[in-house]
Amino acid sequence: MFIHLGENTVVPKKEVIAILNAQLMNKSDINKEFMKLAEEDGFTSNITDKAVLKSFIITTNKIFLSPISPATLKKRSIKKEKNKIYSKTSRGQQ
């Protein structure tokens, strides 16, 4: 299963470690330091040209900066079970 992060970017759900609110990330000195080091080492990927960043998605390989809110990304990550309806022809019966 994959999560769409916005702007044609998808990541496997199993690689996502955390989805964090961008406003909260900027309030802590330790978070600012973490992001600064990640940017310097090339681990960040800004997936939008928009100035508004709403979330940071930390994966096993990279940190994505997204314009999509953490709540919306959470909804996208929930697997929705679909009821499968089998007709007689789909089961091989006629």
N, C-alpha and C positions, 0 to 999 in steps of 0.2 A: 504494500500500500504506500502511496505517495501523498505528500502534502504540498499543495500549491501555495507558494510564498508571495506570489505576485510577479508581474512583469515577465512572464514566460519562464519562471524559475520553479522547479519542483525538486524535492528531496525525498529520499526514502524515509518513511516514518520511523523505522528502526534506528536511523542515524541521528535523530533529534534527541538532544540531551536536555535542552531547556528552551522555553519561549518566554522572553522577558520584556516587560514594558520599558520602552526607551526612556521615558521620563524618570523612572525610578533608577535606571542605570546611571544617569547623569547626576544624581544627587549624592552619591557616595564617592569619596576619594579613592577607595580601593577599586571600585568599579571603573572609574575614569582611568586609573593606572592600568588595569587589565585591558581595557579597550585600546589604550595608547600602545601598549606592547603588542597586542594582536595586530594592530594596523601596521606598526613598524616591521613586523615579521611576515606580513603579507597574508594573514589568516582571515582578513575581513573581505566581504564582498557586498558592496552597496548595489542592490538590485533595482534601484529606481533613480531617475533623474530629479524626482520631486524633492523639495527641501524638507518636507515633513516626514520624519521617521517615527513610526509608532512602535516598532518592536525589533528586538534582537533575537535571532534564532541561532542558538549554539548547537552545532552538530559535531560529529566525530572528526570532521576534516576542516571545517570553516565556520566563521560567524557571519551570518547574513543579516543585513540591515534592510528592513522591510517597511513599506508604507501601510501594511495591513495590521490592524489591531491584534493584540494577543488573544482577545476573546474570539475574534473571527477565525484566527488560525487554529484555536482549540476546537471550534466547531468543525472545521475542515478535517481535523485529525481523527474525529470520531467515526468509526466505521459504522455505516448504516447497513443493517441487514435488509435485504430485499426479499420479499416473498417470491418464490419461483412457482410459476403456474405451468404445469405440464399438460399439454393437450395430448390426446390419444396418439396423434401423429408424431409428436416429439418423443414419445416413449417407444416408438416403433410399431405401434398398433394402428390398425386402420378400421 
